[in-house]
Amino acid sequence: MRALKRSSDHRDYQRVPRVVTAMARDEVHGVSVAPHSHERAQLLYATEGLMKVKTAFGVWILPPRRALFIPPGVVHQWTSLSRVTMRTIYIEAKVAQAFGDSCRVIEVSPLLRELILSLLDEPIEYPLPGRGEHLAMLILSELAAAETVPIAIPWPRDRRLLAVCEGIVDDPGSPRTIEDWAAEAGASARTLIRLFPKETGLHYRQWVQQVHLAEAFGRLARGDSVSEIAAALGYASPSAFSAMFRRILGKTPQHYLSGWRAPLQNAGT
């Protein structure tokens, strides 16, 4: 069997004759990868660090216990918002059809995390049959059972709304009102209010809340307290922020702080 040197270039993983392949790549803070797509589906995941991913359809903020499933052919770009240890997988396009044709955020279970790391210990073209093949099949099984996290920031195309959305994502805690944003965008507040559901499927306040949730997960992963997050995002109190969080996700921020940050701190990379 031909031995392939492990690479950090995604192009080297697209035509490997294996259903699932795994790639390791480490980046420093502030690295941006230009828009690109893959022949295979990708589970974009980092064991440490924070990433922002953008497509024509949305923006996602990914802390360590979140991964983004990206179907084959979807053009995307990502930026490291901190030092990142990426441990991502690529899935053969036909097999990936079972996981849908749109991007979605999934909860990375401790088992899925360890399976991905274990596959990275195997050659790119792992022996068939063998341990690598078993790991790949378990990864697919665990991915099929993974919980989808309802956090997405739908992205508009209208240039006026685009300027507003970029401003909000860049400064999630901004106190600016829809009237303030309208003045900057050269449109009336009424026009922006009408454009939000038309362009994103969400009303203005709902869209802002999605930005706040994405920012909150990143801050939780960095170790910020609920009080610090609430203040940074402009909420009147921690309880007001927690109520919004629970209303949308069905769980409190404290649930994530106690439920998944501690295992991450104790796990290796």
LOMIZA-443881 format. One record per residue (C-alpha): residue in three letters; x, y, z. Coordinates in pm, 1 decimal, decimal comma. Example, Ala and Ser with C-alpha at 12.3 -4.5 7.8 and 13.67 -1.06 7.14 Angstrom:
% residues 2
+-------+----------+----------+----------+
| vexgu |       xx |       yy |       zz |
+-------+----------+----------+----------+
|   Ala |   1230,0 |   -450,0 |    780,0 |
|   Ser |   1367,0 |   -106,0 |    714,0 |
+-------+----------+----------+----------+
//
This chain:
% residues 269
+-------+----------+----------+----------+
| vexgu |       xx |       yy |       zz |
+-------+----------+----------+----------+
|   Met |      0,0 |      0,0 |      0,0 |
|   Arg |    123,2 |    349,4 |    -85,1 |
|   Ala |    214,6 |    547,6 |    227,0 |
|   Leu |    101,7 |    910,0 |    223,7 |
|   Lys |    271,5 |   1172,9 |    434,8 |
|   Arg |     19,6 |   1344,5 |    660,8 |
|   Ser |    -52,0 |   1693,8 |    530,8 |
|   Ser |   -218,4 |   2011,4 |    661,1 |
|   Asp |   -342,7 |   2100,7 |    310,9 |
|   His |   -712,1 |   2016,1 |    266,6 |
|   Arg |   -657,0 |   1943,3 |   -103,4 |
|   Asp |   -452,5 |   1635,5 |    -15,3 |
|   Tyr |   -754,2 |   1469,4 |    149,3 |
|   Gln |  -1022,7 |   1500,4 |   -116,2 |
|   Arg |   -943,8 |   1193,4 |   -326,9 |
|   Val |   -792,5 |    954,6 |    -74,0 |
|   Pro |   -960,4 |    613,8 |   -131,5 |
|   Arg |  -1112,1 |    603,3 |    216,4 |
|   Val |  -1465,6 |    695,5 |    322,1 |
|   Val |  -1345,6 |    916,1 |    609,5 |
|   Thr |  -1012,0 |   1095,4 |    640,9 |
|   Ala |   -881,4 |   1315,9 |    922,9 |
|   Met |   -656,8 |   1622,9 |    903,7 |
|   Ala |   -468,7 |   1809,0 |   1178,3 |
|   Arg |   -382,9 |   2174,6 |   1139,1 |
|   Asp |   -277,0 |   2433,8 |   1395,5 |
|   Glu |   -314,3 |   2807,6 |   1345,1 |
|   Val |   -232,8 |   3121,1 |   1540,7 |
|   His |   -484,8 |   3391,3 |   1619,9 |
|   Gly |   -606,0 |   3600,5 |   1327,6 |
|   Val |   -546,7 |   3362,6 |   1037,2 |
|   Ser |   -807,2 |   3384,8 |    759,8 |
|   Val |   -853,5 |   3115,8 |    498,5 |
|   Ala |   -988,9 |   3242,3 |    166,3 |
|   Pro |  -1323,6 |   3118,3 |     29,2 |
|   His |  -1293,6 |   2761,9 |    -99,0 |
|   Ser |  -1491,1 |   2439,5 |   -126,4 |
|   His |  -1423,5 |   2067,1 |   -106,4 |
|   Glu |  -1518,4 |   1762,9 |   -310,3 |
|   Arg |  -1598,4 |   1593,4 |     18,8 |
|   Ala |  -1815,4 |   1698,5 |    309,7 |
|   Gln |  -1623,5 |   1846,3 |    600,1 |
|   Leu |  -1676,1 |   1840,6 |    972,7 |
|   Leu |  -1490,7 |   2159,2 |   1063,6 |
|   Tyr |  -1377,3 |   2113,2 |   1422,3 |
|   Ala |  -1108,7 |   2234,4 |   1659,9 |
|   Thr |  -1022,2 |   2077,2 |   1994,6 |
|   Glu |   -898,7 |   2414,7 |   2117,8 |
|   Gly |   -967,0 |   2769,7 |   2009,6 |
|   Leu |  -1242,7 |   2966,0 |   1847,0 |
|   Met |  -1327,4 |   2989,4 |   1475,4 |
|   Lys |  -1563,4 |   3205,0 |   1271,7 |
|   Val |  -1696,9 |   3040,6 |    956,3 |
|   Lys |  -1884,9 |   3220,0 |    681,0 |
|   Thr |  -2074,3 |   3105,1 |    372,7 |
|   Ala |  -2313,8 |   3285,9 |    141,3 |
|   Phe |  -2594,5 |   3163,5 |    368,0 |
|   Gly |  -2472,0 |   3229,4 |    720,2 |
|   Val |  -2204,7 |   3287,7 |    980,2 |
|   Trp |  -2113,6 |   3053,1 |   1265,0 |
|   Ile |  -1890,5 |   3091,6 |   1570,8 |
|   Leu |  -1740,0 |   2758,2 |   1675,4 |
|   Pro |  -1597,7 |   2695,2 |   2023,0 |
|   Pro |  -1429,5 |   2359,8 |   2104,4 |
|   Arg |  -1744,5 |   2155,5 |   2169,6 |
|   Arg |  -1907,4 |   2267,9 |   1845,8 |
|   Ala |  -1835,5 |   2158,2 |   1490,2 |
|   Leu |  -1983,7 |   2270,4 |   1160,8 |
|   Phe |  -2095,3 |   2012,9 |    906,3 |
|   Ile |  -2030,4 |   2155,1 |    558,6 |
|   Pro |  -2171,8 |   1961,1 |    261,1 |
|   Pro |  -1958,8 |   1900,9 |    -48,7 |
|   Gly |  -1922,8 |   2197,9 |   -281,2 |
|   Val |  -2031,5 |   2465,5 |    -31,7 |
|   Val |  -1799,8 |   2765,6 |    -57,6 |
|   His |  -1685,0 |   2876,9 |    285,9 |
|   Gln |  -1412,3 |   3073,6 |    459,1 |
|   Trp |  -1294,9 |   3071,3 |    816,9 |
|   Thr |  -1097,1 |   3287,1 |   1055,4 |
|   Ser |   -920,8 |   3185,4 |   1375,1 |
|   Leu |  -1039,8 |   3406,3 |   1661,5 |
|   Ser |   -771,8 |   3260,5 |   1889,0 |
|   Arg |   -500,9 |   2999,1 |   1862,2 |
|   Val |   -671,5 |   2700,1 |   1699,2 |
|   Thr |   -591,2 |   2328,3 |   1700,9 |
|   Met |   -804,0 |   2206,2 |   1413,2 |
|   Arg |   -884,4 |   1835,0 |   1402,1 |
|   Thr |  -1123,7 |   1808,4 |   1111,5 |
|   Ile |  -1258,1 |   1521,3 |    903,1 |
|   Tyr |  -1359,3 |   1481,9 |    540,0 |
|   Ile |  -1636,1 |   1244,0 |    433,1 |
|   Glu |  -1684,7 |   1091,7 |     91,1 |
|   Ala |  -1960,1 |   1283,1 |    -88,6 |
|   Lys |  -2197,5 |    988,4 |   -146,3 |
|   Val |  -2176,8 |    879,9 |    216,5 |
|   Ala |  -2218,9 |   1239,4 |    337,2 |
|   Gln |  -2560,5 |   1264,8 |    168,6 |
|   Ala |  -2704,3 |   1092,7 |    474,6 |
|   Phe |  -2617,8 |   1399,1 |    684,0 |
|   Gly |  -2811,3 |   1651,5 |    476,0 |
|   Asp |  -2738,4 |   1920,5 |    219,8 |
|   Ser |  -2705,6 |   2227,4 |    441,8 |
|   Cys |  -2456,6 |   2351,4 |    697,5 |
|   Arg |  -2540,1 |   2280,3 |   1060,2 |
|   Val |  -2369,8 |   2304,6 |   1397,0 |
|   Ile |  -2342,0 |   1982,1 |   1592,7 |
|   Glu |  -2251,7 |   1902,6 |   1951,4 |
|   Val |  -1922,3 |   1712,3 |   1955,4 |
|   Ser |  -1954,5 |   1437,5 |   2214,4 |
|   Pro |  -1648,8 |   1322,7 |   2410,3 |
|   Leu |  -1664,6 |    995,9 |   2215,7 |
|   Leu |  -1671,5 |   1166,1 |   1875,5 |
|   Arg |  -1379,1 |   1383,5 |   1980,2 |
|   Glu |  -1170,6 |   1084,4 |   2083,5 |
|   Leu |  -1259,6 |    893,7 |   1766,5 |
|   Ile |  -1137,8 |   1182,7 |   1550,5 |
|   Leu |   -813,9 |   1208,7 |   1747,9 |
|   Ser |   -763,9 |    831,6 |   1721,3 |
|   Leu |   -812,8 |    835,8 |   1344,4 |
|   Leu |   -535,8 |   1095,6 |   1324,8 |
|   Asp |   -300,4 |    833,9 |   1472,5 |
|   Glu |   -364,7 |    614,6 |   1169,2 |
|   Pro |   -210,6 |    656,8 |    821,2 |
|   Ile |   -411,6 |    866,7 |    576,6 |
|   Glu |   -469,3 |    550,2 |    373,5 |
|   Tyr |   -530,3 |    326,6 |    673,1 |
|   Pro |   -528,8 |    -50,9 |    607,9 |
|   Leu |   -852,1 |   -221,1 |    500,0 |
|   Pro |   -973,0 |   -398,5 |    699,4 |
|   Gly |   -821,6 |   -263,3 |   1017,5 |
|   Arg |   -843,1 |    -22,6 |   1310,0 |
|   Gly |   -870,6 |    287,9 |   1093,2 |
|   Glu |  -1171,4 |    149,7 |    909,1 |
|   His |  -1343,3 |     66,7 |   1237,9 |
|   Leu |  -1276,0 |    416,4 |   1368,5 |
|   Ala |  -1416,3 |    569,3 |   1049,4 |
|   Met |  -1738,7 |    369,2 |   1077,8 |
|   Leu |  -1776,7 |    467,0 |   1443,3 |
|   Ile |  -1724,2 |    833,1 |   1350,9 |
|   Leu |  -2007,5 |    811,9 |   1098,5 |
|   Ser |  -2231,0 |    642,5 |   1354,8 |
|   Glu |  -2157,9 |    901,1 |   1621,5 |
|   Leu |  -2205,8 |   1184,5 |   1372,0 |
|   Ala |  -2546,0 |   1046,3 |   1276,8 |
|   Ala |  -2648,7 |   1052,3 |   1642,8 |
|   Ala |  -2503,4 |   1396,2 |   1717,1 |
|   Glu |  -2727,9 |   1670,7 |   1848,8 |
|   Thr |  -2784,0 |   1965,5 |   1616,7 |
|   Val |  -2738,9 |   2298,9 |   1794,7 |
|   Pro |  -2989,0 |   2560,0 |   1669,0 |
|   Ile |  -2738,2 |   2840,8 |   1636,8 |
|   Ala |  -2689,8 |   3004,3 |   1299,8 |
|   Ile |  -2655,8 |   3361,7 |   1183,1 |
|   Pro |  -2833,0 |   3377,5 |    843,4 |
|   Trp |  -2651,4 |   3610,6 |    607,8 |
|   Pro |  -2825,3 |   3868,6 |    384,9 |
|   Arg |  -2744,1 |   3974,0 |     29,5 |
|   Asp |  -2891,7 |   4324,3 |     27,9 |
|   Arg |  -2595,2 |   4562,3 |     52,5 |
|   Arg |  -2767,4 |   4790,7 |    306,9 |
|   Leu |  -2855,3 |   4505,5 |    539,4 |
|   Leu |  -2517,4 |   4345,1 |    481,1 |
|   Ala |  -2343,2 |   4653,9 |    621,9 |
|   Val |  -2565,6 |   4644,6 |    929,1 |
|   Cys |  -2511,8 |   4272,9 |    989,1 |
|   Glu |  -2136,0 |   4303,9 |    954,8 |
|   Gly |  -2138,8 |   4584,4 |   1209,0 |
|   Ile |  -2342,2 |   4383,6 |   1459,7 |
|   Val |  -2125,2 |   4072,2 |   1426,1 |
|   Asp |  -1810,3 |   4280,9 |   1467,6 |
|   Asp |  -1952,0 |   4445,7 |   1782,2 |
|   Pro |  -2219,2 |   4217,7 |   1936,0 |
|   Gly |  -2251,8 |   4429,1 |   2249,6 |
|   Ser |  -2308,0 |   4755,6 |   2067,1 |
|   Pro |  -2586,0 |   4969,8 |   2219,6 |
|   Arg |  -2683,6 |   5103,2 |   1878,0 |
|   Thr |  -3053,3 |   5078,4 |   1792,0 |
|   Ile |  -3210,1 |   4985,8 |   1460,4 |
|   Glu |  -3248,9 |   5360,8 |   1398,5 |
|   Asp |  -2876,1 |   5410,9 |   1455,7 |
|   Trp |  -2789,4 |   5131,0 |   1215,1 |
|   Ala |  -3033,7 |   5270,5 |    960,2 |
|   Ala |  -2858,8 |   5607,1 |    963,0 |
|   Glu |  -2523,8 |   5437,5 |    895,4 |
|   Ala |  -2664,8 |   5212,5 |    622,6 |
|   Gly |  -2843,1 |   5488,7 |    432,8 |
|   Ala |  -3184,8 |   5328,6 |    475,8 |
|   Ser |  -3483,1 |   5392,7 |    699,7 |
|   Ala |  -3541,1 |   5185,1 |   1012,2 |
|   Arg |  -3868,5 |   5066,6 |    858,6 |
|   Thr |  -3681,1 |   4940,4 |    551,7 |
|   Leu |  -3431,1 |   4748,3 |    763,0 |
|   Ile |  -3707,5 |   4596,0 |    975,4 |
|   Arg |  -3876,3 |   4478,0 |    655,4 |
|   Leu |  -3551,5 |   4346,9 |    505,9 |
|   Phe |  -3446,1 |   4131,8 |    800,2 |
|   Pro |  -3714,8 |   3859,5 |    765,1 |
|   Lys |  -3708,1 |   3885,9 |    387,2 |
|   Glu |  -3330,7 |   3839,6 |    364,5 |
|   Thr |  -3253,8 |   3621,8 |    668,4 |
|   Gly |  -3579,8 |   3455,1 |    769,4 |
|   Leu |  -3551,8 |   3617,8 |   1113,5 |
|   His |  -3684,5 |   3940,2 |   1256,9 |
|   Tyr |  -3427,8 |   4196,5 |   1367,9 |
|   Arg |  -3437,0 |   4107,2 |   1737,6 |
|   Gln |  -3425,7 |   3734,0 |   1664,1 |
|   Trp |  -3124,5 |   3781,6 |   1439,0 |
|   Val |  -2939,9 |   3985,3 |   1702,8 |
|   Gln |  -3013,9 |   3715,3 |   1959,7 |
|   Gln |  -2849,0 |   3455,6 |   1735,2 |
|   Val |  -2539,5 |   3676,3 |   1724,4 |
|   His |  -2550,3 |   3703,0 |   2102,7 |
|   Leu |  -2577,8 |   3325,7 |   2143,9 |
|   Ala |  -2281,7 |   3265,1 |   1914,4 |
|   Glu |  -2076,2 |   3524,7 |   2102,1 |
|   Ala |  -2183,7 |   3376,0 |   2435,1 |
|   Phe |  -2063,2 |   3027,3 |   2343,8 |
|   Gly |  -1726,4 |   3165,0 |   2246,9 |
|   Arg |  -1699,4 |   3353,9 |   2575,1 |
|   Leu |  -1812,3 |   3051,7 |   2776,4 |
|   Ala |  -1538,5 |   2848,9 |   2608,6 |
|   Arg |  -1283,9 |   3115,3 |   2708,3 |
|   Gly |  -1396,4 |   3096,8 |   3070,4 |
|   Asp |  -1604,5 |   3415,3 |   3103,6 |
|   Ser |  -1874,6 |   3413,7 |   3370,9 |
|   Val |  -2243,1 |   3458,4 |   3289,6 |
|   Ser |  -2232,0 |   3801,9 |   3453,4 |
|   Glu |  -1939,1 |   3907,6 |   3235,5 |
|   Ile |  -2110,7 |   3782,7 |   2920,3 |
|   Ala |  -2440,2 |   3953,9 |   3004,4 |
|   Ala |  -2262,1 |   4283,6 |   3064,3 |
|   Ala |  -2053,2 |   4254,8 |   2746,5 |
|   Leu |  -2366,4 |   4194,3 |   2538,1 |
|   Gly |  -2561,6 |   4480,6 |   2690,2 |
|   Tyr |  -2820,1 |   4289,3 |   2896,4 |
|   Ala |  -2965,5 |   4460,0 |   3202,1 |
|   Ser |  -2880,2 |   4164,3 |   3424,9 |
|   Pro |  -2738,0 |   3809,7 |   3413,0 |
|   Ser |  -3090,1 |   3675,4 |   3467,0 |
|   Ala |  -3221,7 |   3861,5 |   3161,4 |
|   Phe |  -2944,1 |   3713,0 |   2948,6 |
|   Ser |  -2997,0 |   3364,4 |   3092,7 |
|   Ala |  -3371,0 |   3385,7 |   3022,4 |
|   Met |  -3307,1 |   3465,7 |   2655,2 |
|   Phe |  -3050,8 |   3185,6 |   2633,4 |
|   Arg |  -3284,7 |   2928,5 |   2787,3 |
|   Arg |  -3586,0 |   3039,3 |   2584,0 |
|   Ile |  -3402,5 |   2969,2 |   2257,7 |
|   Leu |  -3184,9 |   2669,5 |   2350,0 |
|   Gly |  -3383,5 |   2507,8 |   2628,8 |
|   Lys |  -3076,2 |   2509,9 |   2854,9 |
|   Thr |  -2910,0 |   2772,7 |   3069,8 |
|   Pro |  -2555,9 |   2906,1 |   3021,5 |
|   Gln |  -2472,6 |   2743,7 |   3356,6 |
|   His |  -2561,8 |   2407,1 |   3205,3 |
|   Tyr |  -2286,3 |   2447,7 |   2948,3 |
|   Leu |  -2039,4 |   2584,5 |   3201,2 |
|   Ser |  -2083,0 |   2283,2 |   3429,9 |
|   Gly |  -2166,0 |   2023,6 |   3168,7 |
|   Trp |  -1893,6 |   2054,4 |   2906,2 |
|   Arg |  -1623,0 |   2301,1 |   2996,2 |
|   Ala |  -1489,0 |   2086,2 |   3281,3 |
|   Pro |  -1439,3 |   1773,4 |   3064,0 |
|   Leu |  -1261,2 |   1985,8 |   2804,6 |
|   Gln |  -1021,3 |   2122,5 |   3062,2 |
|   Asn |   -935,1 |   1772,0 |   3178,8 |
|   Ala |   -893,9 |   1622,6 |   2831,8 |
|   Gly |   -576,3 |   1618,9 |   2627,4 |
|   Thr |   -541,7 |   1733,2 |   2270,7 |
+-------+----------+----------+----------+
//
